Amino acid sequence: MNITQILATELAAKAHQVDAAVGLLDEGATVPFIARYRKEVTGGLDDTQLRLLAERLQYLRELLERKATILKSINEQGKLTDALQAQIETIDNKTELEDVYLPYKPKRRTKAQIAREAGLEALAQTLWQRPETDLDTEAAKYFNAEHHIQDVKVALDGARAILMEQFAEDAVLLGRLRERLWQVGEIRSEVMAGQEQKGEKFQDYFQHQEPLRSLPSHRSLALLRGRNEGILNVKIVYQSDDTPITEASEFENQIAAYYGIADQQRAADKWLKDTVRLTWRAKLFLSLELEAIHRIKTEGDVAAITVFARNLKDLLLAAPAGRLVTLGLDPGIRTGVKVAVVDDTGKLLATDTVYPFQPRNDKNGALATLARLIKQYQVKLIAIGNGTASRETDQLAAELIKALGDASVHKLVVSEAGASVYSASELAAKEFPDLDVSLRGAVSIARRLQDPLAELVKIDPKSIGVGQYQHDVNQVQLARSLDAVVEDCVNAVGVDVNMASAPLLARVSGLNQTLAQNIVAYRDENGAFKNRKQLKKVPRLGDKTFEQAAGFLRIQGGTEPLDASSVHPEAYPIVAKMLLDAKTDAKNLIGNISVLKNLQAARYTDAQFGLPTVLDILSELEKPGRDPRGEFKTAIFAEGVDDIKHLVVGSIMEGVVTNVAAFGAFVDIGVHQDGLVHISALANQYVSDPHTVVKAGQVVKVKVLSVDVARKRIALTMRLEDEVGGAVSERSNRNMNQPNRQQKRPEKEVVSDGAMAAAFAKLKR
């Protein structure tokens, strides 16, 4: 097995690119560093390709280790042949490898092994190879009192056990049966007796069946959750309900044909056919059914983790409002609205709690307190959490701004997902040891408006709430995927080393929690860093770490103007040559497009830095430290519409996409309940992936199609010409190429641990 060639094929890359990338990864280089600063070495592999390469490299190396273990085991048994070794060495997936190893895998004593010990192997082979043999006469030859074989039935049962084990352990046959079951099998579910009320949220699956091969990830995970909670009985079926149990299935016929077994009215034919039937029904199908369940779980996990990762990336890369003094409001009714003011760097200036709602109804007092804080600290932004009482708090802020008569003050509703997790975290306790937990949430809300990325990195990605069935999927894979997203986002934006928190610094290429803390401690003790070289004075930050991290750490207003850009220090000599040619200094070259346009990139290439790096440098010098995030925008919720009961079918509203799933997008329209835009209502053309149309945090216009107040369901459409009142998922898919059957039928979804009702869950689990 050639790992390099396999990876090259999968990545559509050349072998030398793969070898180079693997070499860099093995040396400890990070994906962001390789993608940004080693383009010449890898031939321009991007971060997506490198992430896939790293993941597959780990899989294939684990496969090689497993092969070595298996070859050693078979060799120690004295059963390793040249042909078998060659077969094993060419296998490129773990499932096939285990199939081949199955006959040699040490196992507890089976009925077949006991029968072999009793000398029944010859009987089994005789009946299989010479089916004209009389069963009773031949079996009588193998009576053995020592092994308790004293009648024909016992002897034949032992021979059958031997053949069943032999038939069930052929790798080629297993592969064929496995794939065929996937192609024709169906998954069926029914409610367990007496669980109807308890499992009401799974009612769409009380009687459900669907082909395995077309089962979408969100339904597979819903079915498996129902099974795990004891609500649903889930099974795989391979033939119709009206097929007589005595009739051989296509799988039994395939096994019989593979082993040359046919009913020709010979003495042992029926016995052999029964052996095949038992092999399939009592041995193979049970194993393959478990494998099929595992496969839909694995594929469902991959799809759900991919959705979560893409949503998280969109959320982390949401445009920042900027460095403005901000007042954060964490809405509450009985417990009051928590207030925090932070300066333009995120430093906490003041906190308070106001009680404008029931039971105190101190609206005037709340307005007076907020007005005082705004004037005292010259607040420019008001960030309002989107939880309970957010619309009421939003209205309060509107009255406040009107009363102030200050057009420079703006209010915005922001997602407070994860704010409570941060508030109770060890990090928040260290950052604000004397601050009440509830007030820490208001600080987080204010900061995430200023810079979502800088604040959200303090929260476990799994707690941000943009995932689908996140507690059901493989937790190790989920954590690895989300951590990679956070790392890529942080390094894509870059970090101001003199302002960043330790959690943000820890996500920078080459750094970890310890080094991040050391950087903050050094900064606190010695003041702001004046240049990147000074980073080498930080304890335990060596040359290798500096190489990996320096390009992503920015220093504003330092002694070296290039330190505020993404130009890596190792490439400063290239810029020095440019300065000589331009007859100017760095301050005058940076941002001077007319001068930069006259520089010929090819002139500055050498053995270390090729054209891609030089072009990157010139691009960065044109707009140094540019933020890849878009322009800041926010939705304006409809006045007077702050509850699901206020919605009017047919009305067009503005909202914010809170989550994107495989079946559509959830949109916050300011009524404390997200609405669902089904995948078929996202655009006027066929949509196979909602992420190609919308992303988390995007401001969109939607029309209200239908409202179910009792079940808290809101159906929305982004096709504003759609007629109202019907079920969104039943509309025709006219003008859509390559129609998708799943898209034509109502998508089924399940409540995530009570977060919301039925399909309209925020999918925070």
C-alpha positions in Angstrom: 0.0 0.0 0.0 1.5 3.3 -1.1 0.2 6.0 1.3 1.6 8.8 -0.8 -0.2 7.6 -3.9 -3.4 7.1 -2.1 -3.4 10.6 -0.6 -2.3 12.1 -3.9 -5.3 10.5 -5.7 -7.8 11.5 -3.0 -6.5 15.1 -2.9 -6.1 15.4 -6.7 -2.5 16.4 -6.0 0.9 15.2 -7.0 3.0 12.8 -5.1 5.7 15.3 -4.3 3.1 17.7 -2.9 1.9 15.0 -0.5 5.4 14.0 0.5 6.3 17.6 1.2 3.1 18.2 3.3 3.6 15.0 5.3 7.2 15.9 6.0 6.2 19.3 7.3 3.4 17.9 9.5 5.8 15.3 10.9 8.2 18.1 11.7 5.5 19.7 13.9 4.3 22.4 11.4 0.7 23.4 11.8 -1.9 23.4 9.0 -2.4 27.2 9.0 1.4 27.7 8.9 1.9 25.3 6.0 -1.1 26.7 4.0 0.0 30.3 4.5 3.8 30.2 4.5 4.9 27.0 2.8 3.1 27.3 -0.5 6.2 26.7 -2.6 7.0 23.5 -0.6 3.6 21.9 -1.0 2.7 23.3 -4.4 0.0 25.4 -3.0 -2.1 22.9 -1.0 -4.8 24.9 0.8 -5.9 24.4 4.4 -8.9 22.2 3.5 -6.7 19.8 1.5 -4.1 19.8 4.3 -6.8 19.0 7.0 -8.0 16.1 4.9 -4.5 15.0 4.3 -3.6 15.0 8.0 -6.8 13.1 8.9 -6.3 10.4 6.2 -2.6 10.1 7.0 -3.5 9.2 10.5 -6.1 6.6 9.3 -3.7 5.0 6.9 -0.9 4.9 9.4 -3.2 3.2 11.9 -4.1 0.8 9.1 -0.4 0.0 8.6 0.0 -0.7 12.3 -3.0 -3.0 12.3 -1.6 -4.8 9.3 1.7 -5.5 11.1 -0.2 -6.8 14.1 -2.4 -9.1 12.0 0.5 -10.4 9.9 2.4 -11.2 13.1 -0.6 -13.0 14.6 -1.2 -15.2 11.5 2.5 -15.9 11.2 2.7 -17.1 14.8 -0.2 -19.5 14.0 1.9 -20.9 11.1 -0.8 -20.0 8.6 0.8 -17.1 6.8 1.4 -17.7 3.1 3.0 -15.5 0.5 -0.4 -15.0 -1.3 -2.1 -14.1 2.0 0.6 -11.7 2.9 0.4 -10.0 -0.5 -3.3 -9.8 -0.2 -3.1 -8.1 3.2 -0.4 -5.7 2.2 -2.6 -4.3 -0.7 -5.7 -3.7 1.4 -6.5 0.0 1.9 -9.4 0.0 4.4 -9.9 -1.3 7.9 -13.2 -3.2 7.1 -11.7 -5.3 4.4 -8.6 -6.0 6.5 -10.7 -7.3 9.4 -12.7 -9.5 6.9 -9.5 -11.1 5.7 -8.3 -11.6 9.3 -11.6 -13.1 10.5 -10.8 -16.8 9.9 -7.5 -16.4 11.7 -8.6 -14.1 14.5 -8.2 -15.8 17.9 -11.6 -16.4 19.4 -13.3 -18.2 22.2 -14.0 -21.9 21.6 -16.9 -22.1 19.2 -19.2 -24.9 18.3 -17.2 -25.3 15.1 -13.9 -25.6 17.0 -15.4 -28.2 19.4 -16.7 -30.1 16.4 -13.2 -30.0 14.7 -11.7 -31.3 17.9 -14.1 -34.2 17.8 -13.0 -35.1 14.3 -16.0 -33.8 12.4 -14.1 -31.7 9.8 -13.9 -34.6 7.4 -17.7 -35.2 7.7 -18.4 -31.5 6.9 -16.2 -31.5 3.9 -17.5 -34.8 2.5 -21.1 -33.6 2.7 -20.3 -30.3 1.0 -18.0 -31.7 -1.7 -20.0 -34.9 -2.3 -23.7 -34.0 -1.7 -24.8 -37.4 -3.1 -23.5 -38.9 0.1 -26.1 -40.5 2.5 -26.3 -38.3 5.6 -27.1 -41.1 8.2 -24.6 -43.6 6.8 -21.8 -41.1 6.6 -22.5 -39.5 10.0 -22.5 -42.9 11.7 -18.8 -43.2 10.8 -17.9 -40.4 13.2 -19.6 -41.6 16.4 -17.2 -40.8 19.2 -18.1 -41.6 22.8 -15.1 -39.6 24.2 -16.5 -36.4 22.5 -20.1 -37.3 23.2 -21.0 -37.9 19.6 -23.3 -40.9 19.9 -26.0 -40.3 17.3 -26.5 -38.9 13.8 -28.0 -35.6 14.9 -25.1 -34.6 17.1 -22.6 -35.5 14.3 -24.5 -33.6 11.7 -25.0 -30.6 13.9 -21.2 -30.5 14.5 -20.5 -30.7 10.8 -23.1 -27.9 10.1 -21.4 -25.7 12.7 -18.0 -26.2 10.9 -19.5 -25.2 7.5 -21.4 -22.3 8.9 -18.3 -20.8 10.3 -16.4 -21.5 7.1 -19.1 -19.9 5.0 -19.3 -16.8 7.2 -15.6 -16.0 7.1 -14.9 -15.6 3.4 -13.7 -12.0 2.9 -14.9 -11.7 -0.7 -18.4 -13.0 0.0 -18.7 -10.8 3.1 -17.8 -7.7 1.0 -20.5 -8.6 -1.6 -23.2 -9.3 0.9 -22.4 -6.2 2.9 -22.7 -3.9 -0.2 -25.8 -5.7 -1.4 -27.5 -5.2 1.9 -26.7 -1.5 1.8 -28.2 -1.2 -1.7 -31.5 -3.1 -1.1 -31.9 -3.0 2.7 -34.4 -0.8 4.5 -34.3 0.7 8.0 -37.6 0.3 9.9 -38.7 1.7 13.2 -41.8 1.3 15.3 -42.6 2.7 18.8 -42.0 0.4 21.7 -45.1 -0.6 23.5 -46.2 1.9 26.1 -43.7 4.6 25.0 -46.1 6.6 22.9 -46.5 9.5 25.3 -43.0 9.6 26.6 -41.6 9.5 23.1 -44.0 12.0 21.6 -41.1 14.0 20.0 -40.3 10.9 18.0 -43.8 10.4 16.7 -42.7 10.8 13.0 -40.8 7.5 13.5 -43.5 5.5 15.3 -44.0 3.7 11.9 -41.3 4.5 9.5 -39.3 2.8 6.8 -36.7 4.1 4.4 -33.9 2.7 2.1 -30.6 2.6 3.8 -28.7 4.0 0.9 -30.7 7.3 0.9 -31.2 7.8 4.6 -30.1 11.4 5.4 -27.9 12.0 8.4 -30.4 13.9 10.5 -32.9 11.1 10.2 -30.4 8.4 10.9 -29.3 10.2 14.1 -32.9 10.8 15.1 -33.7 7.1 14.7 -30.7 6.0 16.7 -31.4 8.5 19.4 -35.0 7.1 19.7 -33.6 3.6 19.9 -31.0 4.6 22.6 -33.7 6.3 24.6 -35.8 3.1 24.6 -38.6 4.7 22.5 -38.1 3.1 19.1 -37.4 -0.4 17.9 -35.0 0.0 15.0 -34.0 -2.8 12.7 -32.7 -3.5 9.2 -34.9 -5.6 6.8 -33.9 -7.1 3.5 -37.1 -8.5 2.1 -40.8 -7.6 2.0 -43.1 -8.5 4.8 -45.2 -10.8 2.6 -42.2 -13.0 1.7 -42.7 -16.5 3.1 -40.2 -17.3 5.8 -39.5 -20.6 4.1 -38.5 -18.9 0.8 -34.8 -18.3 0.4 -33.8 -14.7 0.2 -31.5 -13.4 -2.5 -28.7 -13.3 0.1 -29.1 -17.0 0.8 -29.1 -17.7 -2.9 -26.0 -15.7 -3.3 -24.2 -17.7 -0.6 -25.3 -21.0 -2.1 -24.2 -20.0 -5.5 -20.8 -18.8 -4.2 -20.2 -22.2 -2.6 -21.7 -24.2 -5.4 -24.6 -25.5 -3.4 -27.8 -26.3 -5.4 -30.9 -28.4 -4.8 -30.6 -31.3 -7.3 -32.5 -33.8 -5.2 -29.3 -35.3 -3.9 -29.1 -36.8 -0.4 -27.3 -33.9 1.3 -28.8 -31.0 -0.9 -31.6 -30.0 1.5 -29.3 -30.3 4.5 -26.7 -28.0 2.8 -29.4 -25.5 1.8 -30.6 -25.4 5.4 -27.0 -24.8 6.4 -26.8 -21.8 4.1 -30.1 -20.5 5.5 -28.9 -20.7 9.0 -25.5 -19.2 8.1 -27.3 -16.1 6.7 -30.1 -15.7 9.3 -28.3 -16.8 12.4 -24.8 -15.6 11.7 -24.1 -13.3 8.8 -27.2 -11.1 8.8 -26.9 -10.3 12.5 -23.4 -9.3 12.0 -24.1 -7.3 8.9 -27.1 -5.6 10.4 -24.9 -4.3 13.3 -22.4 -3.1 10.7 -25.1 -1.3 8.7 -26.3 0.4 11.9 -22.7 1.4 12.6 -22.3 2.7 9.1 -25.3 4.9 9.2 -24.2 6.1 12.6 -20.7 6.8 11.2 -21.9 8.6 8.1 -24.5 10.5 10.2 -21.7 11.6 12.5 -19.5 12.8 9.6 -22.4 14.8 8.1 -23.5 16.3 11.4 -19.9 17.2 12.4 -19.4 18.8 9.0 -22.6 20.9 9.4 -21.5 21.9 12.9 -18.0 22.8 11.7 -19.3 24.9 8.8 -21.8 26.8 11.0 -19.1 27.4 13.6 -16.7 28.8 11.0 -19.4 31.2 9.8 -20.2 32.3 13.3 -16.5 32.8 14.3 -15.9 34.8 11.1 -18.9 37.0 11.6 -18.0 40.7 11.0 -17.0 42.5 14.2 -18.7 45.8 15.1 -15.3 47.2 15.9 -13.5 48.9 18.7 -16.2 51.0 20.3 -17.3 51.4 23.9 -20.1 48.9 24.3 -22.9 48.4 26.9 -23.9 44.8 27.2 -27.4 43.8 28.3 -28.2 40.2 29.4 -32.0 40.2 29.4 -34.1 38.9 32.3 -37.5 39.4 33.7 -37.8 38.4 37.4 -34.0 38.5 38.0 -33.5 41.8 36.2 -31.4 42.9 33.2 -27.7 42.5 33.8 -25.6 45.4 32.6 -21.9 45.7 31.7 -19.9 48.4 30.1 -16.6 47.6 28.4 -14.2 50.0 26.7 -13.0 49.8 23.1 -10.5 47.1 24.1 -13.0 45.0 25.9 -11.9 46.1 29.4 -14.7 46.1 32.0 -15.6 49.6 33.1 -18.8 49.2 35.1 -21.7 46.8 35.9 -25.2 47.1 37.2 -28.6 45.4 37.3 -31.9 47.1 36.3 -35.4 45.8 36.8 -37.7 47.3 34.1 -40.0 44.3 33.9 -42.3 42.4 36.3 -42.5 42.1 39.2 -40.7 45.4 40.0 -41.6 47.3 36.8 -39.0 50.0 37.5 -38.8 51.1 33.9 -37.9 54.7 34.7 -35.2 53.7 37.1 -33.7 51.4 34.5 -33.8 54.1 31.8 -32.1 56.5 34.2 -29.3 54.1 35.1 -28.6 53.1 31.5 -28.6 56.8 30.4 -26.1 57.6 33.1 -23.8 54.8 32.1 -24.0 55.8 28.4 -23.1 59.4 29.1 -20.4 58.6 31.7 -18.5 56.2 29.5 -19.5 57.6 26.1 -21.0 54.3 25.0 -21.6 53.9 21.2 -23.0 50.4 21.0 -25.7 48.6 23.0 -25.5 44.8 22.7 -28.6 42.9 23.7 -28.6 39.1 24.3 -31.2 37.2 22.3 -32.5 35.1 25.2 -35.7 35.5 27.3 -37.0 39.1 27.3 -34.7 40.1 24.5 -37.4 41.9 22.5 -38.7 43.7 25.6 -35.1 44.8 26.4 -34.6 45.8 22.7 -37.7 48.0 23.0 -36.3 49.5 26.2 -33.1 50.3 24.5 -35.0 52.0 21.6 -36.8 54.2 24.1 -33.5 55.0 25.7 -31.8 56.0 22.5 -34.8 58.2 21.6 -34.7 59.9 24.9 -30.9 60.5 24.7 -31.3 62.0 21.2 -27.8 60.8 20.3 -27.7 59.4 16.8 -24.2 58.0 17.4 -25.6 55.3 19.8 -26.8 52.1 18.2 -28.5 49.0 19.6 -28.1 45.5 18.3 -29.4 42.1 19.3 -26.6 39.4 19.4 -26.6 35.7 20.0 -25.9 34.9 23.6 -25.2 31.2 22.9 -22.6 29.9 25.3 -22.5 33.1 27.4 -23.8 31.2 30.4 -21.1 28.5 29.9 -18.4 31.2 29.8 -19.9 32.9 32.9 -19.5 29.8 35.0 -16.1 28.8 33.6 -12.8 28.7 35.4 -11.5 31.2 32.8 -14.3 33.7 33.7 -13.6 33.2 37.4 -9.9 34.1 36.9 -10.8 37.0 34.7 -13.5 38.4 37.0 -13.0 36.8 40.4 -15.1 39.4 42.3 -17.9 39.6 39.7 -21.2 37.8 40.0 -21.7 35.0 37.6 -24.8 36.6 36.1 -22.9 39.8 35.3 -20.1 38.0 33.5 -22.7 37.0 30.9 -23.4 40.7 30.1 -19.6 41.3 29.7 -19.4 38.4 27.2 -22.4 39.7 25.3 -20.8 43.2 24.9 -17.5 41.8 23.9 -18.9 39.4 21.3 -20.5 42.3 19.5 -17.1 44.1 19.4 -15.2 41.0 18.1 -17.1 37.6 18.0 -14.0 35.6 17.3 -12.0 37.0 20.2 -14.8 36.2 22.7 -16.2 33.0 21.3 -12.8 31.3 21.5 -13.2 31.4 25.3 -16.1 29.0 25.1 -16.0 25.2 24.3 -17.1 25.1 20.6 -19.6 22.4 21.5 -21.4 24.9 23.8 -21.9 27.6 21.1 -25.1 25.8 19.9 -24.8 25.7 16.1 -24.7 21.9 15.8 -27.0 19.1 15.0 -27.3 16.1 17.4 -23.9 17.1 18.8 -24.3 14.9 21.9 -25.0 11.9 19.8 -22.0 12.0 17.5 -18.5 10.7 18.1 -17.2 13.2 20.7 -13.5 12.8 19.9 -14.1 13.4 16.2 -16.4 16.4 17.0 -13.8 18.0 19.3 -11.0 17.5 16.8 -13.0 19.0 13.9 -14.2 22.0 15.9 -10.8 22.7 17.3 -9.4 22.7 13.7 -12.1 25.2 12.7 -11.3 27.5 15.6 -7.5 27.3 14.8 -8.1 28.0 11.1 -10.4 31.0 11.9 -8.1 32.6 14.4 -5.1 32.3 12.2 -7.0 33.5 9.1 -7.8 36.7 11.0 -4.6 37.2 12.9 -4.2 38.2 16.6 -3.1 41.5 18.1 -0.5 40.1 20.6 -0.8 43.2 22.9 -4.6 42.9 23.3 -5.4 39.2 22.9 -6.5 37.0 25.8 -4.7 33.8 26.7 -7.5 31.7 25.2 -7.2 33.5 21.9 -3.4 33.3 21.8 -3.6 29.6 22.6 -5.3 29.1 19.2 -2.5 30.7 17.3 -0.3 28.4 15.2 2.5 26.8 17.3 1.2 28.1 20.6 -0.6 26.3 23.5 -2.2 27.2 26.8 1.1 27.4 28.6 2.8 29.6 26.0 -0.3 31.8 25.8 -0.2 32.3 29.5 3.5 33.0 29.4 3.0 35.7 26.7 0.2 37.4 28.7 2.4 37.2 31.9 5.4 38.7 30.0 3.1 41.5 28.6 1.7 42.3 32.1 5.2 42.5 33.6 7.1 44.3 30.8 4.4 46.2 29.0 3.3 46.0 25.4 5.5 44.1 22.9 7.3 46.6 20.7 8.2 44.1 17.9 8.0 40.4 17.0 11.6 39.7 18.0 10.7 40.5 21.6 8.5 37.4 21.6 11.6 35.3 21.8 12.1 36.6 25.3 8.9 34.9 26.4 9.8 31.8 28.5 9.7 28.5 26.5 9.0 30.3 23.2 11.8 28.9 21.1 12.8 29.3 17.5 10.5 26.6 16.2 7.5 28.1 17.9 8.4 31.6 16.8 8.6 30.3 13.2 5.1 28.8 13.5 3.4 31.7 15.3 5.1 35.0 14.3 3.2 35.5 11.1 -0.1 35.3 12.8 0.8 37.6 15.7 0.4 41.3 15.0 1.9 44.3 16.8 0.3 47.6 16.1 2.4 50.8 16.4 5.6 49.0 17.1 9.1 49.7 16.1 8.8 47.5 12.9 5.9 48.5 10.6 5.9 45.0 9.0 5.0 43.5 12.4 1.4 44.8 12.0 1.0 42.7 8.8 0.9 39.0 8.0 4.3 39.2 6.3 6.4 36.6 8.1 9.7 37.8 9.7 11.6 35.3 7.6 10.5 37.2 4.5 11.5 40.7 5.8 14.7 40.5 3.6 12.4 40.4 0.5 10.7 43.6 1.6 14.1 45.1 2.3 14.9 44.6 -1.4 11.6 46.1 -2.4 12.4 49.2 -0.3 15.7 49.6 -2.0 14.1 49.5 -5.4 11.3 51.8 -4.4 13.8 54.1 -2.6 11.5 54.5 0.4 11.0 53.1 3.9 8.5 50.6 5.2 6.0 53.2 6.5 5.8 54.9 3.1 5.6 51.6 1.1 2.9 50.0 3.1 -0.5 50.9 1.6 1.2 52.8 -1.3 -0.6 51.0 -4.2 0.9 53.1 -7.0 4.5 52.2 -5.9 3.7 48.6 -5.2 2.1 48.1 -8.6 5.4 49.0 -10.2 7.3 46.3 -8.4 7.9 43.2 -10.5 7.2 40.1 -8.3 9.5 37.8 -10.3 12.4 40.1 -9.4 12.2 39.1 -5.7 11.9 35.3 -6.0 14.8 33.1 -4.9 15.5 29.5 -3.8 13.5 29.9 -0.6 10.7 32.2 -1.7 8.8 31.5 -4.9 6.3 33.6 -6.8 3.3 32.6 -4.6 5.0 34.0 -1.4 6.1 37.2 -3.1 2.6 37.8 -4.5 1.2 37.3 -1.0 3.7 39.8 0.4 2.7 42.4 -2.2 -1.0 41.8 -1.6 -0.5 42.2 2.1 1.6 45.4 1.7 -1.3 46.9 -0.3 -3.7 46.4 2.6 -1.7 45.4 5.7 -3.5 43.5 8.4 -6.7 43.3 6.4 -9.6 41.5 8.1 -11.0 38.7 6.0 -14.3 39.1 7.8 -17.1 40.9 6.0 -18.8 44.1 6.6 -20.8 44.3 9.9 -24.6 44.0 9.4 -27.5 43.2 11.6 -31.1 42.5 11.2 -33.8 45.0 12.1 -36.7 43.1 13.7 -40.3 44.2 13.0 -41.6 46.7 15.5 -44.4 45.3 17.7 -43.7 41.7 16.7 -42.0 40.1 19.6 -44.0 36.9 20.2 -45.0 34.0 18.0 -48.6 35.1 18.6 -47.9 38.4 16.9 -46.8 36.8 13.6 -49.0 37.4 10.5 -48.9 34.8 7.8 -47.7 36.4 4.6 -45.7 39.1 6.2 -42.1 39.7 5.1 -39.6 40.1 7.8 -35.9 40.5 8.4 -34.0 37.9 10.4 -30.7 36.3 11.2 -29.7 32.8 10.3 -28.9 31.0 13.6 -28.2 27.5 12.4 -27.9 25.7 9.1 -28.8 22.0 8.9 -29.0 19.4 6.1 -32.7 20.1 5.6 -32.8 23.9 5.8 -31.9 26.9 7.9 -33.2 28.3 11.2 -33.9 32.0 11.3 -34.3 34.3 14.3 -37.1 36.8 13.5 -37.3 38.2 17.0 -40.2 36.2 18.5 -38.2 34.0 20.9 -38.7 31.0 18.5 -36.6 30.4 15.4 -38.5 29.7 12.2 -37.5 27.0 9.7 -36.7 27.8 6.0 -36.9 24.3 4.5 -34.2 23.4 1.9 -36.8 23.6 -0.9 -37.7 27.2 0.1 -34.2 28.6 0.2 -34.0 29.6 -3.5 -35.8 29.4 -6.8 -33.4 26.7 -8.1 -32.5 23.2 -6.9 -30.4 23.3 -3.7 -28.5 20.2 -2.6 -26.6 21.9 0.3 -28.2 24.8 2.3 -24.7 26.1 3.1 -24.3 27.1 -0.6 -27.2 29.6 0.0 -27.0 30.7 3.6 -24.6 30.7 6.5 -24.9 31.3 10.3 -25.1 35.0 11.2 -26.3 36.0 7.7 -29.1 38.6 7.6 -32.0 37.5 5.4 -35.5 38.5 4.3 -38.2 35.8 4.8 -41.9 35.5 4.4 -44.0 33.8 7.0 -45.8 30.8 5.4 -47.5 29.3 8.4 -47.6 29.5 12.2 -48.4 26.8 14.7 -48.6 28.6 18.1 -49.4 25.4 20.1 -46.4 23.5 18.8 -44.2 26.6 18.4 -43.5 26.0 14.7 -42.9 28.7 12.2 -42.5 27.9 8.5 -40.6 30.5 6.5 -39.5 30.9 3.0 -36.8 33.0 1.3 -38.7 32.7 -2.0 -40.7 35.8 -1.2 -43.2 35.2 -4.1 -44.3 31.9 -2.5 -48.0 31.5 -1.6 -48.8 31.2 2.1 -50.6 28.7 4.2 -49.2 25.5 2.8 -46.5 23.1 4.1 -43.2 24.5 2.8 -41.7 21.1 2.2 -44.6 20.0 0.0 -44.2 22.7 -2.6 -43.2 21.8 -6.1 -39.6 21.8 -7.1 -40.2 23.4 -10.5 -37.1 24.8 -12.2 -34.9 22.6 -10.1 -32.4 20.5 -11.9 -31.6 17.0 -10.7 -34.6 16.7 -8.4 -34.0 15.2 -5.0 -36.6 12.9 -3.6 -35.8 13.7 -0.1 -36.3 17.4 -0.9 -39.9 16.7 -2.2 -41.1 15.1 1.0 -41.5 16.7 4.4 -38.2 16.5 6.3 -38.5 14.9 9.7 -36.7 16.2 12.7 -36.7 15.6 16.4 -36.6 17.8 19.5 -33.1 18.0 20.9 -33.5 17.3 24.6 -36.4 19.8 25.0 -34.6 22.7 23.5 -37.5 23.5 21.1 -40.5 21.7 19.7 -40.2 19.0 17.0 -38.4 19.9 13.8 -38.0 23.5 14.7 -35.3 22.8 17.3 -32.2 25.0 17.4 -30.3 21.7 17.4 -28.2 22.7 20.3 -27.6 19.1 21.2 
